[in-house]
Amino acid sequence: MTVMYLPVLLYLVITMAVVGAIIFLSMRIGTRKATREKMLPYECGMDPIGTLEIHFPVKFYVLAMIFIIFDIETVFLYPWGVIFRDLGWFGFVEMLVFTVVLLIGLVYLYRKGALEWD
């Protein structure tokens, strides 16, 4: 049983060695000159100087969370589709309930206007 995991362990050791070598070499060889421009925090290509008067609407974040929720749905649907025949009717009904719950949430968001970008 442990012999089966030997390639995975070997791959992990080699990967960690390569990552460690890259980090070590970049620290030893790389040049580091601290200039004023390099020390400024980077904010979407805009200079972070001045007052913080730009306010982002909450709808942007709500829409991003909705996207993540439906992205996770596809993560569950793909493996279900691969083993669909093995699951039979039980698997079909379970995924149907899952999809209906998400569709109810989508209808709710649509009626609340969360999907409108104005």
Backbone bond lengths (Angstrom), bond angles and torsions (degrees), N, CA, C in turn:
res aa  C-N    CA-C-N  psi(-1)  N-CA   C-N-CA  omega(-1)  CA-C   N-CA-C  phi
1 M - - - 1.460 - - 1.522 110.94 -
2 T 1.327 117.69 -44.05 1.462 119.67 -179.06 1.516 112.42 -71.43
3 V 1.330 117.05 -22.34 1.464 120.11 178.72 1.526 109.98 -69.01
4 M 1.322 117.33 -27.26 1.465 120.92 179.59 1.525 111.23 -65.73
5 Y 1.322 117.29 -30.48 1.459 121.35 -177.03 1.522 112.72 -91.26
6 L 1.316 117.83 0.00 1.460 121.11 -179.72 1.532 112.75 -60.79
7 P 1.339 120.80 -43.48 1.471 119.65 176.60 1.534 112.89 -62.08
8 V 1.317 117.05 -36.05 1.467 120.21 179.15 1.524 109.44 -66.91
9 L 1.318 116.56 -43.94 1.462 120.70 178.24 1.526 111.10 -63.58
10 L 1.324 117.01 -42.17 1.464 120.88 177.96 1.526 110.81 -62.93
11 Y 1.312 117.63 -43.09 1.461 122.19 177.72 1.531 110.77 -61.60
12 L 1.339 116.44 -42.50 1.457 121.05 178.99 1.528 111.25 -63.27
13 V 1.310 117.41 -43.53 1.468 121.33 -179.86 1.526 110.42 -64.52
14 I 1.318 117.38 -44.96 1.473 120.41 179.99 1.518 110.49 -64.44
15 T 1.329 117.06 -42.12 1.468 120.54 179.48 1.521 111.22 -62.32
16 M 1.311 117.15 -45.83 1.466 120.64 179.64 1.534 110.88 -64.23
17 A 1.335 117.75 -36.46 1.461 120.84 178.32 1.528 110.80 -66.21
18 V 1.333 117.09 -41.59 1.465 120.37 179.52 1.528 110.15 -66.75
19 V 1.332 117.54 -43.98 1.467 120.79 178.75 1.522 110.29 -62.06
20 G 1.328 117.04 -44.67 1.464 120.43 178.27 1.516 111.81 -61.49
21 A 1.345 117.70 -41.42 1.466 121.02 179.16 1.521 111.02 -65.07
22 I 1.325 117.65 -40.66 1.462 120.42 179.66 1.523 110.65 -64.77
23 I 1.314 117.41 -44.24 1.463 120.28 179.50 1.526 110.72 -65.30
24 F 1.335 117.22 -43.72 1.465 120.84 -179.66 1.526 110.71 -62.98
25 L 1.329 117.01 -45.94 1.464 119.87 -178.86 1.529 111.66 -66.72
26 S 1.306 118.34 -36.38 1.459 119.22 179.16 1.525 110.76 -68.20
27 M 1.331 117.49 -31.68 1.464 120.08 177.50 1.529 111.19 -73.25
28 R 1.314 117.68 -35.99 1.466 121.26 -176.11 1.525 112.31 -83.18
29 I 1.322 117.81 -38.29 1.464 120.93 -173.11 1.519 112.05 -94.32
30 G 1.300 118.02 -35.26 1.457 122.11 -173.91 1.522 113.28 -63.66
31 T 1.340 115.04 143.29 1.461 119.83 177.49 1.515 109.41 -89.29
32 R 1.318 114.79 144.08 1.460 119.87 -179.95 1.520 108.71 -132.20
33 K 1.323 114.45 104.75 1.455 120.88 173.52 1.516 107.60 -117.05
34 A 1.294 116.41 118.27 1.458 120.37 -179.20 1.525 109.17 -86.36
35 T 1.331 115.25 108.64 1.455 120.47 175.61 1.525 108.70 -107.45
36 R 1.321 115.24 169.38 1.459 119.58 -178.74 1.528 111.41 -62.66
37 E 1.334 116.73 -40.43 1.455 120.95 -179.09 1.527 111.48 -67.45
38 K 1.315 116.78 -37.49 1.465 119.65 -179.54 1.520 112.29 -70.86
39 M 1.306 117.80 -28.20 1.453 121.25 -177.23 1.532 113.24 -85.39
40 L 1.335 117.92 -9.39 1.461 120.86 176.86 1.526 109.97 -73.97
41 P 1.319 118.59 142.04 1.468 119.36 174.74 1.528 109.79 -69.75
42 Y 1.309 116.09 140.06 1.462 121.19 -178.25 1.520 109.57 -90.88
43 E 1.326 116.68 124.48 1.458 122.36 -178.96 1.521 109.90 -131.18
44 C 1.291 117.98 85.13 1.470 123.81 172.35 1.526 112.98 55.32
45 G 1.303 119.21 33.72 1.446 121.87 177.53 1.513 114.55 80.73
46 M 1.324 117.98 1.97 1.458 121.33 179.95 1.524 108.81 -105.88
47 D 1.322 115.85 142.44 1.460 119.61 176.81 1.523 109.65 -69.06
48 P 1.339 117.74 127.37 1.469 120.10 -178.65 1.524 112.35 -82.51
49 I 1.313 116.08 50.63 1.456 121.06 -178.48 1.521 107.66 -115.09
50 G 1.292 117.20 135.35 1.456 121.28 179.11 1.515 111.00 113.85
51 T 1.333 115.12 -166.49 1.457 120.20 -178.19 1.521 110.68 -86.19
52 L 1.307 115.72 160.67 1.458 121.50 179.59 1.525 109.30 -95.27
53 E 1.316 116.24 77.88 1.454 120.26 -178.08 1.516 112.89 -104.92
54 I 1.319 117.79 3.15 1.460 120.74 178.45 1.519 107.37 -91.67
55 H 1.316 116.17 119.03 1.456 121.10 179.68 1.522 108.64 -111.87
56 F 1.313 115.75 129.71 1.456 120.48 177.45 1.521 108.92 -91.11
57 P 1.317 117.19 138.44 1.466 119.11 179.60 1.530 111.28 -69.11
58 V 1.310 115.60 149.04 1.455 121.46 -179.77 1.525 110.57 -67.12
59 K 1.325 117.02 -26.35 1.470 120.42 -179.48 1.525 111.99 -59.63
60 F 1.316 117.05 -29.83 1.465 120.28 177.71 1.521 110.22 -60.79
61 Y 1.320 117.18 -46.36 1.455 121.26 -178.95 1.524 111.55 -71.68
62 V 1.328 117.53 -36.31 1.467 120.87 177.61 1.525 109.92 -63.96
63 L 1.324 117.01 -43.40 1.452 120.59 179.18 1.531 110.98 -64.93
64 A 1.327 117.16 -36.42 1.461 120.39 177.29 1.527 110.87 -65.36
65 M 1.334 117.49 -40.47 1.472 120.42 178.23 1.520 111.11 -67.27
66 I 1.333 117.32 -36.76 1.468 120.58 177.32 1.523 109.65 -64.12
67 F 1.311 116.80 -41.84 1.462 120.82 177.86 1.523 110.43 -60.32
68 I 1.322 117.49 -43.30 1.466 120.62 -179.73 1.521 110.69 -64.14
69 I 1.324 117.39 -40.10 1.467 120.32 179.64 1.521 110.75 -61.14
70 F 1.327 117.60 -45.71 1.454 119.41 -178.32 1.524 111.93 -77.69
71 D 1.318 117.65 -20.04 1.450 120.78 171.96 1.520 109.72 -70.22
72 I 1.318 116.97 -39.18 1.466 121.17 176.95 1.530 110.23 -66.14
73 E 1.320 116.84 -32.54 1.462 119.38 176.92 1.520 110.42 -60.36
74 T 1.319 117.64 -42.15 1.464 119.22 179.36 1.521 111.20 -67.03
75 V 1.330 117.28 -29.69 1.463 120.11 176.93 1.535 109.60 -64.48
76 F 1.331 117.58 -34.87 1.459 120.33 177.87 1.530 112.02 -80.63
77 L 1.318 118.01 -30.94 1.462 120.33 -177.13 1.529 113.11 -73.40
78 Y 1.308 118.01 -32.96 1.467 119.90 -176.04 1.532 112.42 -65.38
79 P 1.332 120.01 -51.94 1.471 117.73 178.42 1.531 112.41 -65.40
80 W 1.324 116.92 -30.89 1.455 119.95 176.47 1.526 110.04 -62.32
81 G 1.331 116.18 -41.58 1.458 119.88 179.40 1.521 112.51 -66.23
82 V 1.318 117.06 -30.18 1.469 120.56 -179.72 1.532 110.74 -69.60
83 I 1.336 117.61 -40.24 1.469 120.09 -177.32 1.532 111.77 -107.70
84 F 1.310 116.50 27.00 1.463 121.28 -175.79 1.527 112.19 -57.72
85 R 1.303 118.45 -43.77 1.472 121.22 -176.84 1.521 112.28 -68.30
86 D 1.316 117.43 -31.53 1.466 120.30 179.64 1.521 112.05 -73.51
87 L 1.315 118.06 -27.99 1.462 121.15 -177.66 1.522 113.42 -77.66
88 G 1.300 116.86 -31.16 1.465 120.44 -179.94 1.521 111.71 73.14
89 W 1.329 114.94 -154.92 1.464 120.50 -176.32 1.524 112.36 -68.09
90 F 1.322 116.88 -32.43 1.464 119.54 179.74 1.535 110.62 -60.55
91 G 1.318 117.00 -47.10 1.458 121.23 178.59 1.516 112.31 -64.45
92 F 1.333 116.52 -36.57 1.455 120.62 178.31 1.528 111.18 -64.16
93 V 1.335 116.35 -46.30 1.466 120.54 -178.85 1.526 110.39 -66.37
94 E 1.325 117.52 -40.93 1.466 120.33 179.15 1.524 111.43 -61.05
95 M 1.328 117.12 -44.62 1.461 119.56 -179.78 1.521 111.05 -71.92
96 L 1.321 116.98 -29.93 1.459 120.51 175.38 1.528 110.58 -64.88
97 V 1.327 117.13 -42.78 1.470 120.92 177.27 1.528 109.83 -63.57
98 F 1.320 116.84 -43.42 1.467 121.22 178.50 1.527 111.12 -59.13
99 T 1.319 116.79 -45.49 1.461 121.15 -179.02 1.522 111.45 -68.51
100 V 1.319 117.72 -37.54 1.464 120.96 179.61 1.537 109.88 -65.84
101 V 1.317 117.44 -40.50 1.469 120.11 177.81 1.527 110.13 -61.25
102 L 1.316 117.33 -43.47 1.461 119.72 178.42 1.523 112.00 -67.55
103 L 1.328 117.62 -35.70 1.459 120.04 177.86 1.526 111.38 -67.93
104 I 1.330 117.21 -35.68 1.467 119.81 175.41 1.526 109.57 -62.02
105 G 1.319 116.17 -41.57 1.467 119.77 176.56 1.519 111.96 -63.78
106 L 1.321 117.27 -38.57 1.466 120.53 178.85 1.524 111.27 -66.32
107 V 1.328 116.94 -41.55 1.468 120.21 177.56 1.520 110.12 -63.35
108 Y 1.322 117.53 -41.15 1.465 121.40 177.96 1.526 110.73 -60.81
109 L 1.333 116.90 -45.27 1.462 120.32 179.23 1.518 111.63 -64.47
110 Y 1.330 116.67 -37.55 1.455 120.52 178.99 1.529 111.08 -64.84
111 R 1.329 116.28 -42.65 1.467 119.48 179.95 1.523 112.43 -69.27
112 K 1.316 117.36 -31.31 1.455 121.09 177.80 1.537 112.10 -76.73
113 G 1.330 117.33 -13.57 1.459 121.35 179.52 1.512 113.81 84.97
114 A 1.324 117.05 19.29 1.466 119.82 -178.50 1.524 112.34 -72.40
115 L 1.316 117.63 -18.70 1.455 120.61 -178.40 1.521 113.46 -93.44
116 E 1.310 117.48 -1.81 1.473 121.46 178.94 1.507 109.15 -87.23
117 W 1.306 115.79 134.80 1.462 121.40 -178.43 1.516 109.16 -114.12
118 D 1.313 117.43 89.84 1.463 121.48 -179.99 1.503 110.93 -118.30
